[in-house]
Each structure stands twice: as C-alpha cells, then as structure tokens.
Amino acid sequence: MTSKKVIFLSGPMRGVLRKEGIEWRKKAESLLKKDFIVLHAYRGREKKETFPDYRGAVIRDKQDIRRCDLMIVNDEFKNVSMIGTSMEVFFAHSLDKPVIIFGEAHKEDYWLNAHSHIRTKNLKEACALSKKLFKT
C-alpha cells in the first residue's frame, strides 16, 4: 500500500484573526484527511504562539514545505499581508512542488501567479482538484 501524500496549507496570518486562520485550515483538513496528511503553520499553535522566537515558525514551515507533495494556498483575505505566503509559494515552487491557490483577493499579484500552478475559486474546488490530481 502506498503512503498518503502530504499537503501543506499556506495562507496569510498577519492581518487575519487567529480564529479565521485556523477555521479554514480545519475545514481543509476535514475535506482532505481521509486521503492526505495535512500540515499547516498553526499546528500546535492554535490557541497562542508557542515558538519563543519567530524564526522557529519559519524553520518548521520550510521543513513542512520540503516534506510536502503539494501546497494549497488561501487567497481569500483582502487587505492582508501576503509576504510570508508569497515566500512559502516561491519556496515550494523552487522545490518543484505543485501549488494550488484558491480565491482571488490578490489575483493580480505577479509573484503569486508566476510561482503557482493552478488557481481555483474556493477551498472546496482546491481540495477536489488535489484529490483528482494527487490522491494515491
């Protein structure tokens, strides 16, 4: 039997309430957990920040991106910082990881578009596409 593929969920955190940032990740996990291992930046940090130094979060996120088989990116939040998300997208792309973005809040962003592979309208479509393309 083949092992499950790993999906990393990426999306803005700065400018997004923790509750909202966790909510969409939980929804994604419920749609994907049967077929994939799901990783995300709030893992173990749902209630509060647990890293004593912010660089710990970056180290773990980069390790998760190296480990993942594909990335799903939330682009539904308008007027938020996408700097960290764009860095994660670029890093995944540079490692030849497929990047699926859902939402259109930053649909004109050159960096997100140049370093992603497919854009869908919503999370449900992104998860369905991930299953169709990558389910083992």
N, C-alpha and C positions, 0 to 999 in steps of 0.2 A: 504494500500500500504506500502511495506517495504521501509525503507530509504536506500539510497545509501551507499555502503561500502566505507571506506576511505583507500586510498593508500598513503604511504609516499615514495617519491623518494629520494634515497640516492646515493651519489657518491662523488668522490674526488673534493675538491675545491682548496687545496694547490697544486700549480703547474699547475693548469688549468686556462686558461684565463676566466674571468667572462663571456664574450660573449659566449664561448663554453659551460661553465657550465650551463648557462641559456638556451641556444639553445636546448640541448637535453631534458631538463625538459619541455620546451614549446611544443616540438614535442610529448613527452609522454602525456602531458596534453591534447593535441588536439586529441590523439588516445583514451583517457580514459574518458574525461569529461562527455560524454553522460551517462556513466554507473557508474562512481565513483566520489567521492570528492577527489581531488588530492592536497596533501600538499608537500612542499619542502623547503629546507633551504634558498633559495634565495627569498622566498616570502616576498615582501615588501622591499627587498634589491637589486633589480635588477640593479639599476644604481650605487649605492655605499653602503658602510657599514653604517647601521643606528643604530646599537647597540653601546652604549657608552662603553660597557665592553663586551669582547668576551664571558664571562660566560652567558650573555643573550641569545646568539645564542644556546649555549649548553642546557640551561634550556628549550627554546622553542622546540628545536629538540627532546629532551627527552619527552616533553609533547606530541608532534606530534606522536612520536612512540607509546606512551601509547594509544593514541586515534585511531591510525590506525588499520585496519584489516589485512593488509599485506604490505610488503615493496618490492619495485623494486629497484635494485642496479645496477648502471652503473660500469662495469669493462672493459671499452674500452680504457682508457687512460693509456699508458705505461709510466714508469719512473716518476710517481707522487706519492705523499704520500697517502697511504690508511689508515693511523692511525685513523682518525676521522670516516671514512666509516666503518672500522672494528669494532670500538666501537659501532657504530649505529647498525651494523649487530648483534653483540653479545647481545646488549641490547634488540633488537627485539626478537631474539631467546630465550633469558631468559624469555621473557613475552609470549612465545608460539605464536609469530606472524610468519606466513609464510614469508619466504624470497626468492625472485626470483632474481637471478643475471643474467645479460646479458653481453656478452663479455668474453674475455679470457686473458686479459692483465696480470692478477695475478692468473691464473688458478691453479697454484701450491701452492697458499697460504693456509697453513693448517687452519688458523683461519677462513678465509672466507668460505672455503669448509666445515669445521666442523659445522659451525653455519648458513649455508644456506640450503635450501631445494631442489631447482632446479636451474640449470644453462641453459640458452638459448644462442643462437648465437648472437642475436641482440635485439634491443629495440622493434621492431615490433613483434617479437616472444614472448617476455616477456609480452607485452600488450595483445596479443591474448590469451596467456595462462592464464593471470589474469582474462580475461573475461570468458573464458571457465570454470575455476575453482571457481570463486568467484562472478560473476555477480548475483545480486539478481533478 
